[in-house]
Amino acid sequence: MVTTRLATAAFAWHAVACQHVGLMRLPYFPLHTVVFPHLPLPLHIFEERYRQMSRDLLAEGSPYGGRFVVGMITNGREAGDPGAETHPVGTICEVRTAEELPDGRWVLLSVGLARAAIGSVDRGGTYATAEVQPLPEDAGEVGSLTIQVQAALDDYMRCVKRFVTATASVGHDSQEISRVTASLDEVLKPIQLPDDPLAASYAVGGVLQIELSRKQQLLELPDAASRLRSELDLLRREARLLSDSAMPPVSPTGLDYNPN
């Protein structure tokens, strides 16, 4: 078993540096997920083409520097489909830690660096590569939006907790309900958004349990202010639906490994 921990500078420096480079070609990883900058992406690599990609990403002197681009699939499958197509806007990611298992599989922990426009895809090699252009990151006219979104997020988390507790209480005794409540207190802790409005907008995008198509729309918005305004509406909508018991919350998957 080989474990590699990549030595990296501060994340903010990496993200800013990524924005100031031009067109680049990176390994292309279509997934049924939306990755936001600043947020983690755990990966369990078992397909041979992506095993080779992992080796190339981590090789000394690699032209990729541990980076690849993720796009949300619009047509095709994650595994066994070399022709899977994605949205034209994705996220450049960077491997932070990597572990090669005895059978050749890899466990990677990567993080989103920057949004990027995905251009031409070359499928001629062992794995596909794509031309990518980092997109600008602007705050926009934020004003008091971050404060409003923080309040809406707090209310949303309270509604999730009440909904799950109420659902678990059906047909169970008070002791079981107490265990569920204690477990929720551990899992659904209050989330304090970063002061940076861009980071805050991406954090909310990651927390919101909504359709992938809506997450993709959030990713594609041009600045933090636009994203925060949309997220404010979504948080209030989801909280209302939960309060009315109109829909169950989707189980958080942010820390689950995504199999290729």
Secondary structure by P-SEA (a helix, b strand, c coil): cbbbbbbcccaaaaaaaaaaccccccbbbbccccccccbbbbbbcccaaaaaaaaaaacccccccccbbbbcccccccccccccccccbbbbbbbcbbbbccccbbbbbbbbcbbbbbccccccccbbbbbbbbbbbbbccccaaaaaaaaaaaaaaaaaaaaaaaaaaccccaaaaaaaaaaaaacccbbbbcccaaaaaaaaaaaccccaaaaaaaaacccaaaaaaaaaaaaaaaaaaaaacccccccccccccccc
